[in-house]
Amino acid sequence: MRAALSSEWLKLRSLRSTYQALGTAGLTMVLGAAWTLYVCSLADERGSVRAAPPEVGFLPLLQISLAVLGVLAITSEYATGMIRTSVTVVPDRARLLLAKAVIVGLTTLAAAETIQLVTYATSRLIAGGHPLGFNDTSLGDDLPMLLASGLSVAALALVGLGLGTVARSTAGATGAVVALLFVLPGLVTYLPAPWNTRVASLLLPSLVPQIAGDRLSTRLGDGVLPPWAALAVLLAYPVAALVAGFLFLRRRDV
């Protein structure tokens, strides 16, 4: 297993797309600083504003960027034919996919938590004493949301890895991740109450606030899942995607 992990770590580091995905994810920090400067200027004009925290507002960019990293970790091998070499070197396909999952999961979790914490610290430093709404709580109060956000990014990257293994197509797997993250949550809001809240509570974008014990939104109100259940549902997404990926990887030729 150690050899498989070393191999997957080397392959991930050798992909140009890895650095492109990480660079796109890093834009969250730049956009967060720019957003904070903008709302500070509004606060100077109006006296105070209620603005969204940048680490929450730009979380979808972080999620989709690193989800694409997860997709490309496997689809790039199908595109180049490297998957045949990988299967030859590691004939046990379960071990191969598990090694990829460990490397992708740890890499994206570390990157996401770092970016979230830097975005958080930078925005609060820039905000200073401006009454912006999001800077009136302590790090201890906001830490559950920051940790849950980073975990959601890693979970989505693993979903991307699983879907990429199933689809063997970067476009197809990325489209599926986009649907999970943006399309389905938008459609659910049109369901009649209380089904809109019940269904939305099970979708990926709604799990982070429920893990942190916050409201889903002003329209949907509180979620229906306690933090432990929301965490379990979040972890179920990558598990289901990876199991599906393994079944497809085992049953068909590469």
VOBA-1610 file (N, C-alpha, C; in pm, whole numbers, padded with zeros to 5 digits, always signed):
BEGIN
Met+00083-00122+00000Met+00000+00000+00000Met+00087+00126+00000Arg+00200+00120+00071Arg+00288+00237+00077Arg+00339+00272-00063Ala+00372+00169-00141Ala+00421+00194-00277Ala+00311+00258-00363Ala+00189+00211-00346Ala+00077+00267-00422Ala+00054+00413-00385Leu+00063+00444-00256Leu+00045+00582-00210Leu+00156+00672-00265Ser+00279+00623-00262Ser+00391+00702-00314Ser+00374+00728-00463Ser+00329+00626-00534Ser+00308+00641-00678Ser+00198+00743-00709Glu+00089+00735-00635Glu-00022+00828-00659Glu+00018+00971-00621Trp+00095+00987-00516Trp+00142+01119-00477Trp+00233+01178-00584Leu+00319+01094-00640Leu+00408+01139-00747Leu+00327+01178-00871Lys+00228+01097-00905Lys+00147+01128-01024Lys+00068+01257-01005Leu+00012+01276-00886Leu-00067+01397-00862Leu+00022+01521-00870Arg+00143+01512-00817Arg+00235+01626-00821Arg+00288+01654-00960Ser+00286+01552-01046Ser+00340+01570-01181Ser+00239+01628-01279Leu+00112+01634-01240Leu+00008+01687-01329Leu+00005+01839-01324Arg+00011+01901-01442Arg-00001+02047-01448Arg-00138+02090-01398Ser-00239+02009-01425Ser-00375+02045-01385Ser-00390+02055-01234Thr-00306+01982-01159Thr-00311+01991-01013Thr-00281+02132-00967Tyr-00177+02191-01023Tyr-00138+02327-00984Tyr-00235+02431-01036Gln-00295+02402-01151Gln-00397+02493-01204Gln-00520+02493-01114Ala-00559+02375-01069Ala-00675+02365-00979Ala-00646+02432-00846Leu-00526+02408-00793Leu-00490+02471-00665Leu-00479+02622-00680Gly-00429+02669-00795Gly-00422+02813-00818Gly-00559+02876-00827Thr-00651+02809-00896Thr-00789+02859-00903Thr-00853+02862-00765Ala-00830+02757-00688Ala-00882+02754-00551Ala-00824+02867-00468Gly-00696+02898-00490Gly-00632+03005-00416Gly-00688+03143-00445Leu-00760+03155-00556Leu-00824+03283-00586Leu-00924+03323-00478Thr-00971+03223-00404Thr-01063+03251-00293Thr-01003+03353-00197Met-00874+03341-00171Met-00809+03433-00078Met-00804+03575-00135Val-00775+03586-00264Val-00768+03717-00329Val-00906+03780-00336Leu-01004+03701-00376Leu-01141+03752-00387Leu-01196+03788-00249Gly-01158+03709-00148Gly-01203+03740-00013Gly-01150+03873+00036Ala-01023+03900+00007Ala-00965+04028+00046Ala-01030+04143-00030Ala-01052+04124-00162Ala-01115+04228-00243Ala-01258+04256-00195Trp-01332+04150-00163Trp-01468+04164-00114Trp-01471+04241+00018Thr-01378+04210+00107Thr-01374+04277+00236Thr-01342+04426+00219Leu-01250+04457+00131Leu-01218+04598+00104Leu-01341+04671+00050Tyr-01416+04604-00036Tyr-01536+04665-00095Tyr-01642+04692+00012Val-01670+04594+00095Val-01775+04614+00195Val-01729+04712+00304Cys-01598+04722+00326Cys-01547+04823+00419Cys-01576+04964+00365Ser-01559+04980+00234Ser-01589+05111+00174Ser-01738+05142+00184Leu-01822+05039+00170Leu-01966+05060+00187Leu-01999+05098+00331Ala-01931+05034+00425Ala-01956+05065+00566Ala-01914+05208+00598Asp-01807+05256+00534Asp-01765+05395+00556Asp-01871+05492+00507Glu-01943+05454+00400Glu-02045+05541+00343Glu-02176+05534+00422Arg-02213+05413+00463Arg-02345+05392+00521Arg-02344+05381+00673Gly-02229+05365+00732Gly-02220+05348+00876Gly-02203+05204+00917Ser-02277+05113+00852Ser-02263+04969+00878Ser-02329+04892+00764Val-02288+04768+00743Val-02348+04680+00643Val-02354+04540+00701Arg-02440+04457+00641Arg-02446+04316+00675Arg-02399+04239+00552Ala-02275+04194+00554Ala-02216+04128+00439Ala-02192+03981+00468Ala-02191+03902+00362Ala-02161+03760+00377Ala-02013+03740+00405Pro-01978+03649+00492Pro-01836+03619+00515Pro-01772+03570+00386Pro-01655+03620+00350Pro-01594+03578+00224Pro-01561+03429+00219Glu-01528+03370+00334Glu-01496+03228+00334Glu-01620+03142+00308Val-01737+03200+00328Val-01862+03131+00295Val-01908+03168+00154Gly-01901+03296+00120Gly-01948+03340-00010Gly-01870+03281-00126Phe-01739+03260-00108Phe-01656+03208-00216Phe-01626+03060-00199Leu-01694+02994-00105Leu-01673+02851-00086Leu-01705+02769-00212Pro-01813+02801-00288Pro-01839+02722-00410Pro-01723+02722-00508Leu-01650+02835-00520Leu-01534+02838-00608Leu-01428+02740-00559Leu-01405+02738-00430Leu-01308+02645-00372Leu-01353+02501-00393Gln-01481+02475-00374Gln-01533+02339-00388Gln-01519+02288-00531Ile-01563+02367-00628Ile-01561+02319-00766Ile-01419+02308-00817Ser-01329+02398-00774Ser-01190+02394-00820Ser-01122+02264-00778Leu-01138+02227-00653Leu-01072+02108-00604Leu-01150+01981-00638Ala-01279+01993-00668Ala-01352+01879-00720Ala-01298+01840-00858Val-01264+01942-00937Val-01204+01916-01068Val-01069+01847-01052Leu-00994+01884-00949Leu-00868+01815-00921Leu-00893+01666-00899Gly-00998+01634-00823Gly-01033+01494-00801Gly-01071+01423-00928Val-01147+01490-01013Val-01187+01431-01142Val-01063+01402-01226Leu-00975+01500-01238Leu-00858+01487-01325Leu-00757+01385-01273Ala-00761+01356-01143Ala-00669+01258-01088Ala-00687+01121-01153Ile-00808+01094-01206Ile-00832+00966-01272Ile-00857+00983-01422Thr-00930+01086-01464Thr-00962+01098-01607Thr-00840+01133-01691Ser-00741+01199-01630Ser-00618+01228-01705Ser-00546+01099-01741Glu-00557+00998-01656Glu-00494+00869-01685Glu-00567+00797-01797Tyr-00700+00809-01798Tyr-00774+00749-01909Tyr-00742+00821-02040Ala-00727+00952-02035Ala-00701+01030-02156Ala-00565+00998-02216Thr-00466+00973-02132Thr-00330+00947-02181Thr-00299+00799-02195Gly-00385+00713-02144Gly-00357+00570-02145Gly-00272+00524-02028Met-00239+00616-01937Met-00157+00584-01821Met-00228+00485-01728Ile-00359+00477-01737Ile-00434+00389-01650Ile-00392+00244-01670Arg-00350+00207-01792Arg-00305+00070-01817Arg-00178+00040-01738Thr-00087+00138-01734Thr+00035+00122-01656Thr+00004+00113-01508Ser-00090+00198-01463Ser-00126+00198-01321Ser-00182+00063-01279Val-00268+00005-01363Val-00328-00124-01330Val-00224-00235-01336Thr-00126-00223-01425Thr-00019-00322-01434Thr+00069-00318-01309Val+00101-00197-01265Val+00187-00181-01147Val+00112-00220-01020Val-00016-00182-01013Val-00099-00216-00895Val-00219-00296-00946Pro-00206-00427-00961Pro-00316-00507-01017Pro-00443-00506-00932Asp-00428-00489-00803Asp-00544-00483-00714Asp-00613-00348-00733Arg-00724-00349-00805Arg-00788-00223-00841Arg-00851-00153-00720Ala-00890-00228-00621Ala-00942-00166-00499Ala-00831-00087-00430Arg-00710-00145-00424Arg-00598-00076-00363Arg-00558+00046-00445Leu-00565+00034-00576Leu-00531+00146-00664Leu-00624+00265-00639Leu-00755+00238-00637Leu-00851+00346-00617Leu-00843+00401-00475Leu-00820+00313-00378Leu-00807+00358-00240Leu-00686+00450-00225Ala-00575+00415-00288Ala-00455+00500-00281Ala-00483+00636-00343Lys-00551+00638-00456Lys-00587+00765-00518Lys-00676+00847-00424Ala-00772+00780-00362Ala-00866+00849-00273Ala-00793+00909-00153Val-00700+00836-00095Val-00626+00887+00021Val-00546+01010-00018Ile-00474+01003-00130Ile-00390+01116-00172Ile-00475+01236-00210Val-00581+01215-00287Val-00669+01326-00327Val-00737+01385-00204Gly-00786+01299-00115Gly-00857+01347+00003Gly-00768+01430+00094Leu-00648+01380+00124Leu-00558+01453+00213Leu-00509+01583+00150Thr-00479+01578+00022Thr-00429+01697-00047Thr-00535+01807-00050Thr-00657+01771-00087Thr-00761+01872-00097Thr-00806+01921+00040Leu-00805+01833+00140Leu-00842+01875+00275Leu-00741+01976+00328Ala-00612+01946+00312Ala-00508+02038+00359Ala-00515+02171+00285Ala-00533+02166+00153Ala-00541+02289+00075Ala-00664+02371+00113Ala-00778+02304+00127Ala-00903+02375+00157Ala-00899+02441+00294Glu-00852+02367+00395Glu-00848+02425+00529Glu-00750+02542+00534Thr-00637+02530+00466Thr-00540+02639+00463Thr-00600+02763+00397Ile-00662+02743+00282Ile-00722+02856+00210Ile-00834+02919+00291Gln-00916+02837+00354Gln-01025+02891+00435Gln-00973+02973+00553Leu-00874+02920+00621Leu-00821+02991+00737Leu-00749+03120+00697Val-00676+03117+00586Val-00609+03239+00540Val-00712+03343+00496Thr-00816+03298+00425Thr-00922+03390+00384Thr-00990+03451+00506Tyr-01017+03368+00604Tyr-01081+03416+00727Tyr-00993+03519+00798Ala-00866+03485+00819Ala-00777+03574+00893Ala-00754+03705+00818Thr-00735+03696+00686Thr-00709+03816+00606Thr-00829+03910+00607Ser-00948+03853+00590Ser-01068+03937+00585Ser-01092+04006+00719Arg-01068+03937+00829Arg-01089+04000+00961Arg-00984+04107+00988Leu-00863+04083+00938Leu-00757+04183+00955Leu-00790+04309+00876Ile-00838+04290+00754Ile-00875+04404+00670Ile-00996+04475+00728Ala-01092+04400+00777Ala-01217+04459+00829Ala-01192+04547+00949Gly-01098+04506+01035Gly-01068+04587+01152Gly-01194+04610+01237Gly-01221+04738+01265Gly-01337+04771+01346Gly-01460+04806+01266His-01458+04789+01134His-01575+04818+01052His-01691+04725+01089Pro-01810+04777+01107Pro-01926+04692+01139Pro-01979+04624+01012Leu-01931+04504+00984Leu-01967+04433+00861Leu-02059+04314+00886Gly-02085+04284+01009Gly-02172+04171+01040Gly-02094+04042+01059Phe-02011+04008+00961Phe-01941+03879+00971Phe-01819+03885+01062Asn-01775+04004+01102Asn-01657+04014+01187Asn-01690+04044+01333Asp-01814+04016+01373Asp-01851+04039+01513Asp-01856+03909+01594Thr-01804+03799+01535Thr-01796+03672+01607Thr-01649+03632+01621Ser-01622+03544+01715Ser-01486+03500+01741Ser-01449+03381+01655Leu-01319+03351+01650Leu-01273+03233+01577Leu-01334+03106+01635Gly-01348+03102+01766Gly-01409+02984+01827Gly-01551+02960+01779Asp-01626+03070+01759Asp-01763+03056+01708Asp-01764+03012+01562Asp-01667+03058+01484Asp-01666+03032+01340Asp-01591+02906+01302Leu-01515+02848+01396Leu-01432+02733+01364Leu-01511+02613+01312Pro-01628+02579+01370Pro-01703+02465+01314Pro-01738+02483+01166Met-01776+02606+01127Met-01807+02631+00987Met-01682+02618+00900Leu-01568+02667+00948Leu-01444+02658+00871Leu-01402+02512+00852Leu-01409+02435+00957Leu-01370+02294+00948Leu-01466+02216+00859Ala-01595+02242+00873Ala-01694+02174+00791Ala-01679+02211+00644Ser-01645+02336+00618Ser-01626+02380+00479Ser-01509+02307+00415Gly-01397+02298+00487Gly-01282+02226+00433Gly-01312+02080+00410Leu-01387+02020+00502Leu-01424+01880+00486Leu-01515+01860+00366Ser-01604+01956+00340Ser-01693+01946+00224Ser-01615+01952+00094Val-01508+02031+00093Val-01425+02040-00028Val-01358+01905-00057Ala-01300+01845+00047Ala-01236+01714+00029Ala-01339+01609-00013Ala-01459+01615+00046Ala-01564+01520+00009Ala-01602+01535-00137Leu-01612+01659-00184Leu-01647+01681-00325Leu-01536+01636-00418Ala-01410+01655-00377Ala-01299+01606-00458Ala-01306+01454-00473Leu-01342+01385-00365Leu-01354+01240-00371Leu-01476+01197-00452Val-01583+01275-00445Val-01698+01252-00534Val-01654+01265-00679Gly-01574+01369-00707Gly-01522+01387-00843Gly-01436+01270-00886Leu-01353+01219-00795Leu-01270+01102-00827Leu-01357+00981-00860Gly-01459+00957-00779Gly-01548+00844-00803Gly-01624+00857-00934Leu-01680+00976-00958Leu-01756+00998-01081Leu-01665+00994-01203Gly-01541+01044-01188Gly-01446+01036-01298Gly-01412+00893-01334Thr-01405+00806-01232Thr-01379+00664-01256Thr-01496+00600-01329Val-01617+00641-01296Val-01736+00588-01363Val-01746+00638-01506Ala-01732+00769-01523Ala-01755+00830-01655Ala-01635+00819-01748Arg-01515+00814-01691Arg-01390+00815-01769Arg-01383+00938-01859Ser-01453+01041-01822Ser-01460+01165-01900Ser-01453+01284-01807Thr-01361+01375-01834Thr-01348+01495-01750Thr-01474+01580-01758Ala-01524+01600-01880Ala-01644+01683-01898Ala-01765+01621-01831Gly-01783+01489-01848Gly-01899+01423-01789Gly-01897+01425-01638Ala-01782+01393-01579Ala-01772+01390-01433Ala-01783+01530-01375Thr-01720+01628-01440Thr-01729+01766-01391Thr-01872+01816-01400Gly-01941+01783-01509Gly-02082+01822-01522Gly-02168+01763-01412Ala-02139+01638-01374Ala-02216+01575-01266Ala-02191+01644-01133Val-02067+01683-01107Val-02035+01755-00983Val-02105+01891-00982Val-02102+01961-01095Val-02171+02091-01105Val-02320+02075-01078Ala-02378+01967-01130Ala-02521+01943-01106Ala-02548+01921-00958Leu-02464+01844-00891Leu-02482+01820-00748Leu-02466+01948-00666Leu-02376+02034-00709Leu-02342+02150-00629Leu-02430+02271-00658Phe-02475+02285-00783Phe-02548+02407-00820Phe-02688+02381-00876Val-02702+02282-00964Val-02829+02265-01035Val-02936+02208-00943Leu-02909+02096-00878Leu-03009+02033-00791Leu-03054+02125-00677Pro-02961+02193-00607Pro-03007+02283-00500Pro-03097+02395-00551Gly-03071+02443-00673Gly-03157+02546-00730Gly-03296+02495-00761Leu-03305+02372-00810Leu-03435+02315-00844Leu-03518+02285-00720Val-03450+02243-00613Val-03521+02203-00491Val-03595+02320-00427Thr-03546+02441-00446Thr-03612+02557-00385Thr-03753+02578-00439Tyr-03784+02518-00554Tyr-03918+02534-00613Tyr-04017+02430-00562Leu-03970+02336-00481Leu-04062+02239-00422Leu-04149+02308-00317Pro-04272+02259-00296Pro-04357+02319-00191Pro-04301+02288-00053Ala-04327+02381+00040Ala-04285+02359+00179Ala-04371+02248+00240Pro-04319+02166+00328Pro-04184+02169+00383Pro-04084+02083+00306Trp-04127+02029+00187Trp-04040+01938+00114Trp-03915+02006+00060Asn-03925+02136+00033Asn-03806+02206-00016Asn-03695+02202+00090Thr-03732+02225+00215Thr-03632+02222+00322Thr-03584+02079+00350Arg-03676+01984+00348Arg-03639+01846+00378Arg-03543+01790+00274Val-03573+01814+00147Val-03485+01763+00042Val-03354+01842+00038Ala-03364+01974+00051Ala-03244+02058+00049Ala-03148+02021+00160Ser-03200+01977+00273Ser-03115+01941+00387Ser-03022+01825+00356Leu-03057+01745+00255Leu-02976+01629+00219Leu-02875+01659+00109Leu-02883+01777+00050Leu-02795+01811-00061Leu-02664+01870-00011Leu-02562+01857-00093Leu-02426+01895-00052Leu-02413+02038+00000Pro-02466+02140-00068Pro-02445+02276-00018Pro-02508+02303+00119Ser-02609+02224+00156Ser-02679+02246+00282Ser-02617+02173+00400Leu-02522+02085+00373Leu-02467+02003+00482Leu-02369+02081+00568Val-02292+02173+00508Val-02194+02249+00586Val-02262+02332+00695Pro-02363+02414+00665Pro-02426+02490+00773Pro-02492+02402+00879Gln-02545+02286+00838Gln-02607+02199+00936Gln-02503+02135+01028Ile-02386+02101+00974Ile-02279+02049+01058Ile-02237+02153+01161Ala-02235+02281+01116Ala-02196+02390+01206Ala-02310+02438+01294Gly-02431+02384+01273Gly-02546+02424+01354Gly-02608+02555+01313Asp-02591+02597+01185Asp-02648+02723+01137Asp-02771+02699+01052Arg-02838+02809+01014Arg-02954+02802+00926Arg-02909+02774+00784Leu-03000+02711+00706Leu-02970+02687+00565Leu-02970+02818+00487Ser-03079+02893+00498Ser-03092+03021+00430Ser-03216+03090+00486Thr-03237+03215+00448Thr-03356+03286+00494Thr-03482+03226+00434Arg-03472+03168+00315Arg-03589+03109+00251Arg-03619+02969+00304Leu-03514+02887+00321Leu-03535+02750+00364Leu-03539+02734+00515Gly-03485+02832+00588Gly-03487+02827+00733Gly-03387+02727+00788Asp-03421+02665+00900Asp-03333+02568+00964Asp-03337+02435+00889Gly-03225+02364+00892Gly-03223+02231+00834Gly-03292+02131+00924Val-03304+02008+00875Val-03373+01905+00953Val-03275+01805+01014Leu-03146+01819+00983Leu-03047+01723+01032Leu-02966+01780+01148Pro-02947+01704+01254Pro-02852+01746+01358Pro-02711+01738+01303Pro-02614+01803+01368Pro-02477+01805+01313Pro-02419+01667+01282Trp-02440+01569+01371Trp-02381+01438+01347Trp-02442+01370+01224Ala-02572+01390+01203Ala-02638+01330+01088Ala-02595+01399+00958Ala-02581+01533+00963Ala-02534+01605+00846Ala-02392+01561+00808Leu-02308+01538+00908Leu-02172+01490+00882Leu-02176+01351+00819Ala-02265+01265+00868Ala-02277+01130+00813Ala-02322+01134+00667Val-02417+01222+00635Val-02464+01234+00497Val-02353+01288+00407Leu-02277+01387+00459Leu-02165+01441+00381Leu-02064+01332+00347Leu-02031+01248+00443Leu-01935+01141+00419Leu-01993+01032+00329Ala-02125+01019+00327Ala-02188+00917+00244Ala-02172+00948+00095Tyr-02166+01075+00059Tyr-02151+01112-00082Tyr-02022+01055-00142Pro-01903+01083-00086Pro-01783+01025-00146Pro-01778+00873-00136Val-01831+00817-00027Val-01832+00671-00015Val-01912+00609-00129Ala-02031+00663-00156Ala-02115+00611-00264Ala-02048+00627-00399Ala-01987+00745-00423Ala-01921+00770-00551Ala-01802+00677-00571Leu-01724+00656-00466Leu-01606+00571-00478Leu-01644+00424-00493Val-01748+00380-00426Val-01794+00242-00443Val-01840+00221-00587Ala-01916+00318-00641Ala-01959+00308-00781Ala-01837+00306-00873Gly-01739+00393-00845Gly-01619+00396-00925Gly-01544+00264-00922Phe-01533+00204-00804Phe-01464+00075-00793Phe-01536-00034-00871Leu-01669-00037-00864Leu-01745-00139-00937Leu-01721-00127-01088Phe-01720-00004-01138Phe-01694+00016-01281Phe-01549-00017-01316Leu-01456+00020-01229Leu-01316-00005-01254Leu-01286-00156-01254Arg-01355-00230-01169Arg-01332-00374-01158Arg-01392-00450-01274Arg-01505-00406-01326Arg-01581-00485-01422Arg-01543-00463-01567Arg-01475-00354-01598Arg-01447-00329-01739Arg-01298-00315-01764Asp-01262-00337-01889Asp-01122-00323-01928Asp-01083-00175-01928Val-00955-00150-01905Val-00906-00013-01905Val-00849+00024-02041
//
